[in-house]
Amino acid sequence: SVTTAFSGQLRVGINYHIVNELLHTIIHTFSRQNPGVQLCVRDYSAEQMAQAVAEGELELALFGDWAETPCPAADELLCESLYEAELLVCTAKRTALAGKRHLTPAELVDEPLVQYADTAVPARFFAGCGTPRVVLETSSTDLYRQAIQDGLGYGLTNRLDWQEDYSFEAKKQLAIIPV
C-alpha cells in the first residue's frame, strides 16, 4: 500500500526546454508516490518562474536553459541542476558536415544554420568566432526539423532532445556530430 506523504496542491512552473522524458519521469514518479497531491503544471519563462516562486504563486520551478545562464534570482532562491546534455550539430547525411567526427564553432560559423527561435544558444556558442550564417530562423519545431532534414543547413540540438524529438525514420536521414 502507498502511504500518503503529502496532500494538497503543488504548483509547478515549467518551460519548453524541460518538456521531455525527464519531466514525464519526475511527474509520474511523484504522482505515484504522492497520490494525495494534485499537481498544477503551468508553462512560464525562467524569469517569470523565479518571480512566481519568490511571490509564492509557485512552489517549484523546473526549467531548462540551453544558454547555461545562471539561475534567475539565485540570491533569493535555491537553484539546483538536474541534468546536463551534450551539445550536438544535426545535419542531413548528404551534407559535407555529416562526414565530420567533431566540429568547433569556428568551423561552423560560415556554414548555413537553421536556427530555432532561441537566439541565446547560438550567441553563446559562437561567442568570439563571429556571427553565424543563419539561413532560417523559426519557432516552428516541424519547420526546423524539416529544413535540416532537407539539407537547408545544420541545426544545434542536445543529446536529450535528439533522443526524444526525432522519429526513427528521420534519424536514418540525419547525422549528429559532437561540438
Secondary structure, 3 states (H helix, E strand, C coil): CCCCCCCEEEEEEECHHHCCHHHHHHHHHHHHHCCCEEEEEEECCHHHHHHHHHCCCCCEEECCCCCCCCCCCCCCCCCCCCCCCCEEEEEECCCHHHHCCCCCHHHHCCCEEEEECCCHHHHHHCCCCCCCEEEEEECCHHHHHHHHHCCCCEEEEEHHHHHHHCCHHHHHHEEEEEC
